[in-house]
Amino acid sequence: MTPSEDDRRAWMGLLARSPEGRVTRLLEVSGLGSGAKLLRPPEIGSVMVRGRAGGTGAPFNLGEMTVTRCALKLECGTVGHGHVQGRRKGDAKAAALVDALMQTEHAGMVEAGVLEPLRSEEAARRQSRAEKAAATKVDFFTMVRGED
């Protein structure tokens, strides 16, 4: 079964947001990490980041961001691509390998061994950040004074 574009976008985003070295460690633990030929070795470049005021306004150029990308091909012919923020060649290669493996019969093992731990760790980070923000919340209210 071929993954949908949305599924692929979701796991590639998850891989791009993962902490440095985490994908590589998870691949090593799961035993999935060999037999790939580099089509495009990891290379560092920059991309223009765009933003929108309020999320819906006119787009504007926010600034440049450093990105590392990689493309590889498995022995079976499946091609994988990886893009990560920063100068992280190993992470870009690992992300490309996961992308390629997710398009093969090994998708279930990769899902359980790599993507699920990354999802749960990301959820825990978001929860921790939300709790820290909630601790600083100030409730403002208007007191009614007895004066006329």
N, C-alpha and C positions, 0 to 999 in steps of 0.2 A: 504494500500500500504506500503510495506516494504521500508525503506530508503536505498539508495545505500551506498556503503562503502565510497565513496568520500564525499557524503553529511554528513554522520556521522563524518568522519574525520574533515570536515570543522567546524561543530558546536562544536565538542569537543575541537578543537584548539582555537576557539573563546572563549569558556568557560574558558580554561586554561589561556588565555591571559587577561582575564577581571580583573579590579581592585578589590582589597580586599573588600568583602562584597556586591558588586554590584549585583551579580546574586541572592543572598538571598533577597535583597530589591526588585528586579524586580519580583521575585516569590511571595513575600508577596502582592505586589500591584495587581498582576494579579489574586490572590486568588487560585493559584495552588501550594500546598505545603504540602499535608498531605497524610496519608495512605500508607506509605512505611515501609517495614521491612528491617533492616540492615542485609546484608549478610556478609559484611566485614566492621566493623566500621572504621571511618576515622583513618588512621595510617600514621605516618611520617617515612620516610626512605630517602635513597639517591640513585641516579642513576649516572652512568658515562656518561658524556657529551662527544660526539665525534665531531671532526671537520675535515675539509678537506682544505688543502692549496689551495686557489683560487677557492674553491667549486668543483674542479674536481680532485685534487691530492689524494695521498694516505691518508686514514683515520688515525687520531691520537687521543689519549685520551687527552682531554682538561682539564678535572677535574671533580669533583663531584658536584652535585647540590641536594639540599634538595627538596623532593617532598612529597605531601600528597595525598593519594589515598583512595577511598571509593567505595563500591559496595552495591546496594540495590535492593529490589524487590518490585514492586507495588502489590496491592491486586489482580490485573488481571493476575499476573505472569510475567510481563515484567521486565527484569533486566536492570539496568543502572549502568554505571561505570563513575567515575570522577577522574581526576588527575590534580593537580594544583601545581605550583611552590611554594616552601616555606612551612612554618608551618601554614597552613590555613585549619583547620579541617572543619569549617563551609562551606567554599567555595567548598571543595571537595565533601561534602554531597550534596550541592545545585547543583553542576555540575552533579553528578550522578543522581539526581532527574530529572533534565532537560533532560539528555540523555535518561532516561527511558520514560519520558512523550513524547518525540519526536518520539518514536516508537509506540505510541498509537493514538487513535482518537483525542486526545487533541493537536496534533502536530501543528495545525493551530493557536490555542490560544497561545501556547508557542512560536511559531515563531514570532507572532505579539507582544506579551507582553514582551518577554525576548530577543530573538536573534536579532530582528531588532534594538531595542535600543542599544544593545551592538555593533552591526555592525556600526551604525552611529557614536557612540561615538569613536570607534576605528578609523574610517576614519577621524574624526575631530582631534584626537591626531596625526595621521600620517601627516595630512595636516599642522598642527601647527609645527611639528618637521621639515617638509620639508621647510616651510617658514623661520624658524629660521636658517636652514642650508644655504638656498639661500641668506639670508642677509649677510652671511659671505663670500660669493663667491668672489674670486678675479680673474679678467680676465687679464691674462698675454698676452702681444703681443710684437712683435719685431718692434722696430722703425728703419726705414731705415735712416741712417745718410748720409750726403752729402759727406763723405770722400771716396776716391777711394782706 
